[in-house]
Amino acid sequence: MRYPVTRRHNLGWRLLRLEALVMFALVAVATLLGGVEVGLSALSGALVGLLPQAFFVWRSSSSLARGGRQAHRFVMNLYRAEAGKFGLTVALLAMVFVAVPPSNPISFFSAYVATHLMPWLAAWLRRERSTP
């Protein structure tokens, strides 16, 4: 049985779209400022940050759709999604550094960190401001 998509459920996908938008902007700026090699390093760093996040959003949202109404089951699905995200991050980092070492490590790690900070920044920007 599928449950209706709630606003909270949709938040993960909206944040993922925001991360993808920032990723493309970072890659475009890095390419314009440093050239194609710097842009490719930024792209690989952003993808290493974005793909595990997409996996987490997919796994956590699929647990809601499959009837994760029970608190224990829902929390266990979140732990599994986070463990998968961590494992995928480690595997992607190892794959990038073994198969295609980034030509510019600064742009690689800058894009990686920027994609990881986007949900925090988005939550901070969307926070309700109290008016005096």
N, CA, C and O atoms as a GROMACS GRO file, in nm:
protein
  528
    1MET      N    1   0.085  -0.117   0.000
    1MET     CA    2   0.000   0.000   0.000
    1MET      C    3   0.089   0.124   0.000
    1MET      O    4   0.183   0.134   0.080
    2ARG      N    5   0.061   0.216  -0.088
    2ARG     CA    6   0.139   0.339  -0.096
    2ARG      C    7   0.068   0.449  -0.018
    2ARG      O    8  -0.054   0.464  -0.025
    3TYR      N    9   0.146   0.524   0.055
    3TYR     CA   10   0.093   0.634   0.133
    3TYR      C   11   0.113   0.763   0.056
    3TYR      O   12   0.205   0.771  -0.026
    4PRO      N   13   0.031   0.861   0.079
    4PRO     CA   14   0.046   0.987   0.005
    4PRO      C   15   0.178   1.055   0.039
    4PRO      O   16   0.229   1.045   0.151
    5VAL      N   17   0.230   1.124  -0.059
    5VAL     CA   18   0.356   1.196  -0.040
    5VAL      C   19   0.328   1.320   0.042
    5VAL      O   20   0.245   1.403   0.005
    6THR      N   21   0.396   1.331   0.153
    6THR     CA   22   0.376   1.446   0.240
    6THR      C   23   0.477   1.554   0.207
    6THR      O   24   0.568   1.533   0.127
    7ARG      N   25   0.460   1.668   0.268
    7ARG     CA   26   0.553   1.778   0.245
    7ARG      C   27   0.692   1.743   0.298
    7ARG      O   28   0.792   1.776   0.234
    8ARG      N   29   0.698   1.677   0.412
    8ARG     CA   30   0.825   1.639   0.468
    8ARG      C   31   0.895   1.536   0.378
    8ARG      O   32   1.016   1.539   0.362
    9HIS      N   33   0.817   1.446   0.320
    9HIS     CA   34   0.869   1.345   0.230
    9HIS      C   35   0.931   1.410   0.107
    9HIS      O   36   1.035   1.366   0.058
   10ASN      N   37   0.869   1.515   0.057
   10ASN     CA   38   0.914   1.583  -0.062
   10ASN      C   39   1.036   1.671  -0.036
   10ASN      O   40   1.105   1.709  -0.130
   11LEU      N   41   1.063   1.705   0.090
   11LEU     CA   42   1.174   1.793   0.125
   11LEU      C   43   1.308   1.736   0.082
   11LEU      O   44   1.394   1.811   0.035
   12GLY      N   45   1.328   1.607   0.097
   12GLY     CA   46   1.455   1.546   0.057
   12GLY      C   47   1.482   1.560  -0.091
   12GLY      O   48   1.594   1.587  -0.132
   13TRP      N   49   1.378   1.543  -0.171
   13TRP     CA   50   1.395   1.557  -0.316
   13TRP      C   51   1.420   1.702  -0.355
   13TRP      O   52   1.497   1.730  -0.447
   14ARG      N   53   1.355   1.796  -0.285
   14ARG     CA   54   1.380   1.938  -0.314
   14ARG      C   55   1.523   1.977  -0.278
   14ARG      O   56   1.588   2.051  -0.352
   15LEU      N   57   1.572   1.928  -0.165
   15LEU     CA   58   1.710   1.957  -0.127
   15LEU      C   59   1.808   1.895  -0.225
   15LEU      O   60   1.913   1.953  -0.255
   16LEU      N   61   1.775   1.777  -0.275
   16LEU     CA   62   1.861   1.712  -0.374
   16LEU      C   63   1.867   1.792  -0.503
   16LEU      O   64   1.973   1.805  -0.564
   17ARG      N   65   1.754   1.847  -0.544
   17ARG     CA   66   1.754   1.933  -0.663
   17ARG      C   67   1.837   2.059  -0.639
   17ARG      O   68   1.907   2.105  -0.729
   18LEU      N   69   1.828   2.115  -0.519
   18LEU     CA   70   1.909   2.232  -0.486
   18LEU      C   71   2.058   2.198  -0.490
   18LEU      O   72   2.138   2.276  -0.541
   19GLU      N   73   2.094   2.082  -0.438
   19GLU     CA   74   2.234   2.040  -0.443
   19GLU      C   75   2.280   2.022  -0.587
   19GLU      O   76   2.392   2.060  -0.620
   20ALA      N   77   2.196   1.965  -0.672
   20ALA     CA   78   2.234   1.947  -0.813
   20ALA      C   79   2.251   2.082  -0.882
   20ALA      O   80   2.342   2.100  -0.962
   21LEU      N   81   2.164   2.176  -0.850
   21LEU     CA   82   2.175   2.310  -0.909
   21LEU      C   83   2.306   2.377  -0.865
   21LEU      O   84   2.376   2.436  -0.948
   22VAL      N   85   2.338   2.367  -0.737
   22VAL     CA   86   2.464   2.423  -0.687
   22VAL      C   87   2.583   2.352  -0.750
   22VAL      O   88   2.684   2.414  -0.781
   23MET      N   89   2.570   2.221  -0.768
   23MET     CA   90   2.678   2.144  -0.830
   23MET      C   91   2.706   2.196  -0.970
   23MET      O   92   2.822   2.219  -1.005
   24PHE      N   93   2.603   2.216  -1.050
   24PHE     CA   94   2.624   2.265  -1.186
   24PHE      C   95   2.681   2.407  -1.185
   24PHE      O   96   2.764   2.440  -1.270
   25ALA      N   97   2.638   2.490  -1.092
   25ALA     CA   98   2.692   2.625  -1.083
   25ALA      C   99   2.840   2.623  -1.044
   25ALA      O  100   2.921   2.696  -1.101
   26LEU      N  101   2.875   2.537  -0.946
   26LEU     CA  102   3.015   2.526  -0.906
   26LEU      C  103   3.103   2.477  -1.020
   26LEU      O  104   3.213   2.529  -1.043
   27VAL      N  105   3.055   2.378  -1.092
   27VAL     CA  106   3.133   2.324  -1.203
   27VAL      C  107   3.150   2.430  -1.312
   27VAL      O  108   3.257   2.442  -1.371
   28ALA      N  109   3.045   2.506  -1.340
   28ALA     CA  110   3.054   2.611  -1.442
   28ALA      C  111   3.153   2.719  -1.400
   28ALA      O  112   3.234   2.764  -1.482
   29VAL      N  113   3.147   2.762  -1.275
   29VAL     CA  114   3.240   2.866  -1.227
   29VAL      C  115   3.384   2.812  -1.228
   29VAL      O  116   3.476   2.883  -1.269
   30ALA      N  117   3.403   2.689  -1.182
   30ALA     CA  118   3.538   2.631  -1.180
   30ALA      C  119   3.592   2.616  -1.321
   30ALA      O  120   3.711   2.639  -1.344
   31THR      N  121   3.508   2.580  -1.416
   31THR     CA  122   3.553   2.566  -1.554
   31THR      C  123   3.590   2.701  -1.614
   31THR      O  124   3.690   2.714  -1.684
   32LEU      N  125   3.508   2.802  -1.586
   32LEU     CA  126   3.537   2.934  -1.640
   32LEU      C  127   3.663   2.995  -1.578
   32LEU      O  128   3.742   3.059  -1.648
   33LEU      N  129   3.683   2.974  -1.449
   33LEU     CA  130   3.798   3.035  -1.382
   33LEU      C  131   3.927   2.956  -1.400
   33LEU      O  132   4.035   3.016  -1.414
   34GLY      N  133   3.919   2.824  -1.401
   34GLY     CA  134   4.041   2.745  -1.402
   34GLY      C  135   4.063   2.658  -1.523
   34GLY      O  136   4.171   2.602  -1.540
   35GLY      N  137   3.965   2.644  -1.607
   35GLY     CA  138   3.980   2.561  -1.725
   35GLY      C  139   3.907   2.428  -1.709
   35GLY      O  140   3.842   2.401  -1.608
   36VAL      N  141   3.919   2.346  -1.812
   36VAL     CA  142   3.845   2.221  -1.819
   36VAL      C  143   3.891   2.122  -1.712
   36VAL      O  144   3.808   2.054  -1.652
   37GLU      N  145   4.020   2.114  -1.686
   37GLU     CA  146   4.070   2.018  -1.586
   37GLU      C  147   4.019   2.051  -1.446
   37GLU      O  148   3.982   1.961  -1.370
   38VAL      N  149   4.016   2.177  -1.412
   38VAL     CA  150   3.964   2.219  -1.282
   38VAL      C  151   3.814   2.192  -1.276
   38VAL      O  152   3.764   2.149  -1.172
   39GLY      N  153   3.743   2.216  -1.384
   39GLY     CA  154   3.601   2.189  -1.390
   39GLY      C  155   3.569   2.041  -1.374
   39GLY      O  156   3.473   2.004  -1.307
   40LEU      N  157   3.652   1.955  -1.437
   40LEU     CA  158   3.630   1.810  -1.422
   40LEU      C  159   3.659   1.763  -1.280
   40LEU      O  160   3.591   1.674  -1.230
   41SER      N  161   3.758   1.822  -1.216
   41SER     CA  162   3.785   1.788  -1.076
   41SER      C  163   3.669   1.830  -0.987
   41SER      O  164   3.629   1.756  -0.897
   42ALA      N  165   3.614   1.949  -1.013
   42ALA     CA  166   3.499   1.994  -0.936
   42ALA      C  167   3.377   1.906  -0.963
   42ALA      O  168   3.300   1.877  -0.872
   43LEU      N  169   3.360   1.863  -1.087
   43LEU     CA  170   3.248   1.775  -1.121
   43LEU      C  171   3.259   1.642  -1.049
   43LEU      O  172   3.160   1.591  -0.996
   44SER      N  173   3.378   1.584  -1.046
   44SER     CA  174   3.395   1.456  -0.978
   44SER      C  175   3.373   1.472  -0.827
   44SER      O  176   3.314   1.384  -0.765
   45GLY      N  177   3.418   1.581  -0.768
   45GLY     CA  178   3.395   1.605  -0.626
   45GLY      C  179   3.248   1.624  -0.594
   45GLY      O  180   3.199   1.573  -0.493
   46ALA      N  181   3.179   1.698  -0.679
   46ALA     CA  182   3.036   1.721  -0.656
   46ALA      C  183   2.956   1.593  -0.674
   46ALA      O  184   2.860   1.570  -0.601
   47LEU      N  185   2.994   1.510  -0.770
   47LEU     CA  186   2.923   1.383  -0.790
   47LEU      C  187   2.947   1.286  -0.674
   47LEU      O  188   2.857   1.212  -0.636
   48VAL      N  189   3.068   1.288  -0.619
   48VAL     CA  190   3.095   1.203  -0.502
   48VAL      C  191   3.010   1.248  -0.384
   48VAL      O  192   2.975   1.166  -0.300
   49GLY      N  193   2.978   1.374  -0.375
   49GLY     CA  194   2.890   1.422  -0.269
   49GLY      C  195   2.743   1.405  -0.300
   49GLY      O  196   2.663   1.382  -0.209
   50LEU      N  197   2.706   1.415  -0.428
   50LEU     CA  198   2.564   1.414  -0.466
   50LEU      C  199   2.506   1.273  -0.479
   50LEU      O  200   2.393   1.250  -0.437
   51LEU      N  201   2.580   1.180  -0.536
   51LEU     CA  202   2.526   1.046  -0.559
   51LEU      C  203   2.490   0.973  -0.429
   51LEU      O  204   2.382   0.914  -0.422
   52PRO      N  205   2.575   0.975  -0.326
   52PRO     CA  206   2.532   0.911  -0.200
   52PRO      C  207   2.411   0.980  -0.136
   52PRO      O  208   2.328   0.914  -0.074
   53GLN      N  209   2.402   1.111  -0.152
   53GLN     CA  210   2.286   1.182  -0.098
   53GLN      C  211   2.160   1.140  -0.172
   53GLN      O  212   2.054   1.124  -0.111
   54ALA      N  213   2.170   1.122  -0.304
   54ALA     CA  214   2.055   1.074  -0.381
   54ALA      C  215   2.015   0.934  -0.336
   54ALA      O  216   1.896   0.904  -0.328
   55PHE      N  217   2.112   0.849  -0.309
   55PHE     CA  218   2.083   0.715  -0.259
   55PHE      C  219   2.009   0.723  -0.126
   55PHE      O  220   1.911   0.651  -0.104
   56PHE      N  221   2.055   0.810  -0.036
   56PHE     CA  222   1.991   0.825   0.094
   56PHE      C  223   1.846   0.872   0.080
   56PHE      O  224   1.757   0.818   0.145
   57VAL      N  225   1.823   0.972  -0.003
   57VAL     CA  226   1.688   1.023  -0.022
   57VAL      C  227   1.599   0.915  -0.081
   57VAL      O  228   1.484   0.899  -0.039
   58TRP      N  229   1.650   0.841  -0.178
   58TRP     CA  230   1.571   0.734  -0.240
   58TRP      C  231   1.536   0.625  -0.139
   58TRP      O  232   1.421   0.583  -0.131
   59ARG      N  233   1.635   0.580  -0.060
   59ARG     CA  234   1.609   0.474   0.037
   59ARG      C  235   1.517   0.520   0.148
   59ARG      O  236   1.428   0.446   0.190
   60SER      N  237   1.536   0.640   0.197
   60SER     CA  238   1.453   0.687   0.307
   60SER      C  239   1.311   0.717   0.260
   60SER      O  240   1.216   0.697   0.336
   61SER      N  241   1.295   0.764   0.138
   61SER     CA  242   1.159   0.789   0.088
   61SER      C  243   1.090   0.660   0.050
   61SER      O  244   0.967   0.652   0.059
   62SER      N  245   1.164   0.559   0.007
   62SER     CA  246   1.099   0.432  -0.026
   62SER      C  247   1.052   0.360   0.100
   62SER      O  248   0.957   0.283   0.095
   63SER      N  249   1.118   0.385   0.213
   63SER     CA  250   1.072   0.323   0.337
   63SER      C  251   0.939   0.384   0.381
   63SER      O  252   0.858   0.316   0.444
   64LEU      N  253   0.916   0.511   0.348
   64LEU     CA  254   0.786   0.571   0.379
   64LEU      C  255   0.677   0.513   0.290
   64LEU      O  256   0.565   0.489   0.335
   65ALA      N  257   0.710   0.492   0.163
   65ALA     CA  258   0.610   0.444   0.069
   65ALA      C  259   0.572   0.299   0.096
   65ALA      O  260   0.461   0.257   0.061
   66ARG      N  261   0.661   0.221   0.157
   66ARG     CA  262   0.633   0.081   0.182
   66ARG      C  263   0.560   0.057   0.312
   66ARG      O  264   0.542  -0.058   0.352
   67GLY      N  265   0.518   0.159   0.378
   67GLY     CA  266   0.440   0.141   0.499
   67GLY      C  267   0.522   0.149   0.624
   67GLY      O  268   0.497   0.075   0.720
   68GLY      N  269   0.619   0.235   0.626
   68GLY     CA  270   0.702   0.250   0.744
   68GLY      C  271   0.636   0.336   0.849
   68GLY      O  272   0.698   0.431   0.899
   69ARG      N  273   0.516   0.308   0.883
   69ARG     CA  274   0.444   0.386   0.982
   69ARG      C  275   0.493   0.356   1.123
   69ARG      O  276   0.483   0.442   1.211
   70GLN      N  277   0.544   0.239   1.145
   70GLN     CA  278   0.591   0.206   1.279
   70GLN      C  279   0.725   0.275   1.302
   70GLN      O  280   0.811   0.275   1.214
   71ALA      N  281   0.740   0.334   1.418
   71ALA     CA  282   0.858   0.416   1.447
   71ALA      C  283   0.987   0.334   1.439
   71ALA      O  284   1.085   0.379   1.380
   72HIS      N  285   0.988   0.216   1.498
   72HIS     CA  286   1.109   0.133   1.499
   72HIS      C  287   1.151   0.096   1.357
   72HIS      O  288   1.269   0.103   1.323
   73ARG      N  289   1.056   0.058   1.276
   73ARG     CA  290   1.086   0.019   1.138
   73ARG      C  291   1.138   0.138   1.058
   73ARG      O  292   1.232   0.124   0.979
   74PHE      N  293   1.078   0.252   1.078
   74PHE     CA  294   1.119   0.373   1.007
   74PHE      C  295   1.262   0.412   1.045
   74PHE      O  296   1.342   0.445   0.958
   75VAL      N  297   1.293   0.408   1.174
   75VAL     CA  298   1.427   0.445   1.219
   75VAL      C  299   1.531   0.346   1.167
   75VAL      O  300   1.641   0.386   1.128
   76MET      N  301   1.498   0.218   1.166
   76MET     CA  302   1.590   0.118   1.114
   76MET      C  303   1.616   0.140   0.964
   76MET      O  304   1.728   0.123   0.916
   77ASN      N  305   1.513   0.178   0.892
   77ASN     CA  306   1.531   0.209   0.749
   77ASN      C  307   1.620   0.332   0.730
   77ASN      O  308   1.700   0.336   0.636
   78LEU      N  309   1.606   0.431   0.818
   78LEU     CA  310   1.694   0.547   0.809
   78LEU      C  311   1.839   0.511   0.838
   78LEU      O  312   1.931   0.560   0.772
   79TYR      N  313   1.860   0.423   0.937
   79TYR     CA  314   1.996   0.378   0.967
   79TYR      C  315   2.056   0.301   0.849
   79TYR      O  316   2.173   0.318   0.816
   80ARG      N  317   1.975   0.219   0.787
   80ARG     CA  318   2.023   0.144   0.670
   80ARG      C  319   2.056   0.240   0.555
   80ARG      O  320   2.157   0.222   0.486
   81ALA      N  321   1.973   0.339   0.534
   81ALA     CA  322   1.998   0.436   0.428
   81ALA      C  323   2.126   0.515   0.456
   81ALA      O  324   2.204   0.542   0.365
   82GLU      N  325   2.147   0.550   0.582
   82GLU     CA  326   2.269   0.625   0.617
   82GLU      C  327   2.394   0.538   0.603
   82GLU      O  328   2.498   0.585   0.558
   83ALA      N  329   2.383   0.412   0.641
   83ALA     CA  330   2.496   0.320   0.626
   83ALA      C  331   2.529   0.300   0.478
   83ALA      O  332   2.646   0.295   0.440
   84GLY      N  333   2.426   0.289   0.395
   84GLY     CA  334   2.449   0.277   0.252
   84GLY      C  335   2.511   0.403   0.194
   84GLY      O  336   2.597   0.396   0.106
   85LYS      N  337   2.468   0.517   0.243
   85LYS     CA  338   2.525   0.644   0.197
   85LYS      C  339   2.673   0.652   0.234
   85LYS      O  340   2.756   0.694   0.153
   86PHE      N  341   2.706   0.612   0.355
   86PHE     CA  342   2.846   0.615   0.398
   86PHE      C  343   2.931   0.520   0.315
   86PHE      O  344   3.039   0.556   0.270
   87GLY      N  345   2.881   0.398   0.295
   87GLY     CA  346   2.955   0.300   0.215
   87GLY      C  347   2.974   0.346   0.072
   87GLY      O  348   3.081   0.327   0.014
   88LEU      N  349   2.870   0.405   0.014
   88LEU     CA  350   2.880   0.454  -0.122
   88LEU      C  351   2.978   0.570  -0.132
   88LEU      O  352   3.051   0.582  -0.230
   89THR      N  353   2.981   0.656  -0.031
   89THR     CA  354   3.076   0.767  -0.030
   89THR      C  355   3.220   0.716  -0.026
   89THR      O  356   3.304   0.763  -0.102
   90VAL      N  357   3.246   0.620   0.060
   90VAL     CA  358   3.381   0.563   0.069
   90VAL      C  359   3.420   0.497  -0.062
   90VAL      O  360   3.532   0.515  -0.110
   91ALA      N  361   3.328   0.421  -0.120
   91ALA     CA  362   3.358   0.353  -0.246
   91ALA      C  363   3.384   0.452  -0.359
   91ALA      O  364   3.475   0.433  -0.439
   92LEU      N  365   3.304   0.557  -0.366
   92LEU     CA  366   3.323   0.657  -0.472
   92LEU      C  367   3.453   0.734  -0.454
   92LEU      O  368   3.524   0.761  -0.551
   93LEU      N  369   3.485   0.769  -0.330
   93LEU     CA  370   3.613   0.838  -0.306
   93LEU      C  371   3.730   0.749  -0.346
   93LEU      O  372   3.824   0.796  -0.410
   94ALA      N  373   3.726   0.622  -0.309
   94ALA     CA  374   3.834   0.530  -0.346
   94ALA      C  375   3.841   0.515  -0.498
   94ALA      O  376   3.949   0.515  -0.555
   95MET      N  377   3.726   0.503  -0.562
   95MET     CA  378   3.724   0.485  -0.707
   95MET      C  379   3.781   0.608  -0.778
   95MET      O  380   3.856   0.595  -0.874
   96VAL      N  381   3.745   0.726  -0.731
   96VAL     CA  382   3.794   0.848  -0.796
   96VAL      C  383   3.944   0.860  -0.780
   96VAL      O  384   4.014   0.893  -0.876
   97PHE      N  385   3.996   0.833  -0.660
   97PHE     CA  386   4.139   0.850  -0.639
   97PHE      C  387   4.223   0.741  -0.702
   97PHE      O  388   4.341   0.762  -0.729
   98VAL      N  389   4.165   0.624  -0.725
   98VAL     CA  390   4.240   0.516  -0.790
   98VAL      C  391   4.228   0.525  -0.941
   98VAL      O  392   4.329   0.518  -1.012
   99ALA      N  393   4.108   0.540  -0.992
   99ALA     CA  394   4.085   0.536  -1.136
   99ALA      C  395   4.119   0.668  -1.205
   99ALA      O  396   4.189   0.670  -1.306
  100VAL      N  397   4.070   0.778  -1.150
  100VAL     CA  398   4.088   0.908  -1.214
  100VAL      C  399   4.131   1.008  -1.108
  100VAL      O  400   4.047   1.082  -1.057
  101PRO      N  401   4.258   1.014  -1.073
  101PRO     CA  402   4.300   1.111  -0.971
  101PRO      C  403   4.268   1.254  -1.016
  101PRO      O  404   4.298   1.291  -1.130
  102PRO      N  405   4.208   1.332  -0.929
  102PRO     CA  406   4.174   1.469  -0.968
  102PRO      C  407   4.299   1.551  -0.995
  102PRO      O  408   4.397   1.546  -0.920
  103SER      N  409   4.294   1.627  -1.104
  103SER     CA  410   4.410   1.710  -1.139
  103SER      C  411   4.422   1.830  -1.046
  103SER      O  412   4.530   1.887  -1.032
  104ASN      N  413   4.312   1.870  -0.984
  104ASN     CA  414   4.312   1.983  -0.893
  104ASN      C  415   4.239   1.942  -0.764
  104ASN      O  416   4.116   1.953  -0.758
  105PRO      N  417   4.312   1.896  -0.663
  105PRO     CA  418   4.247   1.849  -0.540
  105PRO      C  419   4.168   1.958  -0.467
  105PRO      O  420   4.070   1.927  -0.399
  106ILE      N  421   4.210   2.083  -0.480
  106ILE     CA  422   4.138   2.191  -0.412
  106ILE      C  423   3.997   2.206  -0.468
  106ILE      O  424   3.902   2.219  -0.391
  107SER      N  425   3.982   2.203  -0.599
  107SER     CA  426   3.848   2.214  -0.657
  107SER      C  427   3.767   2.088  -0.629
  107SER      O  428   3.645   2.097  -0.611
  108PHE      N  429   3.830   1.971  -0.626
  108PHE     CA  430   3.760   1.847  -0.594
  108PHE      C  431   3.699   1.854  -0.455
  108PHE      O  432   3.580   1.831  -0.438
  109PHE      N  433   3.781   1.885  -0.356
  109PHE     CA  434   3.732   1.889  -0.218
  109PHE      C  435   3.641   2.008  -0.191
  109PHE      O  436   3.551   1.998  -0.107
  110SER      N  437   3.662   2.119  -0.260
  110SER     CA  438   3.573   2.234  -0.244
  110SER      C  439   3.432   2.200  -0.292
  110SER      O  440   3.334   2.231  -0.224
  111ALA      N  441   3.422   2.135  -0.407
  111ALA     CA  442   3.291   2.096  -0.458
  111ALA      C  443   3.228   1.988  -0.370
  111ALA      O  444   3.107   1.989  -0.348
  112TYR      N  445   3.309   1.896  -0.321
  112TYR     CA  446   3.259   1.790  -0.233
  112TYR      C  447   3.201   1.849  -0.104
  112TYR      O  448   3.091   1.812  -0.063
  113VAL      N  449   3.274   1.940  -0.043
  113VAL     CA  450   3.228   2.002   0.081
  113VAL      C  451   3.106   2.091   0.055
  113VAL      O  452   3.013   2.093   0.136
  114ALA      N  453   3.105   2.163  -0.056
  114ALA     CA  454   2.993   2.251  -0.087
  114ALA      C  455   2.863   2.172  -0.105
  114ALA      O  456   2.757   2.216  -0.060
  115THR      N  457   2.870   2.057  -0.170
  115THR     CA  458   2.748   1.977  -0.186
  115THR      C  459   2.702   1.919  -0.053
  115THR      O  460   2.582   1.899  -0.032
  116HIS      N  461   2.796   1.892   0.037
  116HIS     CA  462   2.756   1.841   0.169
  116HIS      C  463   2.699   1.950   0.259
  116HIS      O  464   2.618   1.921   0.347
  117LEU      N  465   2.740   2.073   0.239
  117LEU     CA  466   2.691   2.182   0.322
  117LEU      C  467   2.559   2.240   0.274
  117LEU      O  468   2.496   2.317   0.347
  118MET      N  469   2.516   2.206   0.154
  118MET     CA  470   2.393   2.263   0.100
  118MET      C  471   2.269   2.234   0.183
  118MET      O  472   2.190   2.327   0.204
  119PRO      N  473   2.245   2.113   0.232
  119PRO     CA  474   2.125   2.094   0.315
  119PRO      C  475   2.128   2.178   0.442
  119PRO      O  476   2.025   2.227   0.487
  120TRP      N  477   2.246   2.194   0.501
  120TRP     CA  478   2.258   2.277   0.621
  120TRP      C  479   2.229   2.422   0.588
  120TRP      O  480   2.158   2.491   0.661
  121LEU      N  481   2.287   2.468   0.479
  121LEU     CA  482   2.267   2.607   0.438
  121LEU      C  483   2.121   2.631   0.400
  121LEU      O  484   2.064   2.735   0.436
  122ALA      N  485   2.060   2.538   0.330
  122ALA     CA  486   1.920   2.554   0.290
  122ALA      C  487   1.829   2.557   0.412
  122ALA      O  488   1.734   2.636   0.417
  123ALA      N  489   1.856   2.472   0.509
  123ALA     CA  490   1.775   2.471   0.631
  123ALA      C  491   1.793   2.602   0.708
  123ALA      O  492   1.697   2.654   0.765
  124TRP      N  493   1.913   2.653   0.710
  124TRP     CA  494   1.939   2.779   0.780
  124TRP      C  495   1.870   2.896   0.710
  124TRP      O  496   1.815   2.984   0.776
  125LEU      N  497   1.871   2.897   0.578
  125LEU     CA  498   1.809   3.005   0.504
  125LEU      C  499   1.657   3.000   0.511
  125LEU      O  500   1.592   3.104   0.507
  126ARG      N  501   1.600   2.881   0.522
  126ARG     CA  502   1.454   2.866   0.526
  126ARG      C  503   1.397   2.876   0.666
  126ARG      O  504   1.276   2.874   0.684
  127ARG      N  505   1.484   2.888   0.764
  127ARG     CA  506   1.438   2.895   0.904
  127ARG      C  507   1.349   3.016   0.923
  127ARG      O  508   1.375   3.124   0.871
  128GLU      N  509   1.245   2.996   0.998
  128GLU     CA  510   1.150   3.105   1.027
  128GLU      C  511   1.219   3.208   1.114
  128GLU      O  512   1.276   3.174   1.218
  129ARG      N  513   1.214   3.329   1.074
  129ARG     CA  514   1.271   3.439   1.151
  129ARG      C  515   1.163   3.499   1.239
  129ARG      O  516   1.053   3.528   1.193
  130SER      N  517   1.196   3.517   1.364
  130SER     CA  518   1.097   3.579   1.455
  130SER      C  519   1.107   3.730   1.441
  130SER      O  520   1.216   3.786   1.431
  131THR      N  521   0.993   3.794   1.440
  131THR     CA  522   0.990   3.940   1.428
  131THR      C  523   0.967   3.999   1.566
  131THR      O  524   0.879   3.954   1.639
  132PRO      N  525   1.044   4.100   1.602
  132PRO     CA  526   1.026   4.160   1.736
  132PRO      C  527   0.902   4.242   1.748
  132PRO      O  528   0.875   4.297   1.855
   0.00000   0.00000   0.00000
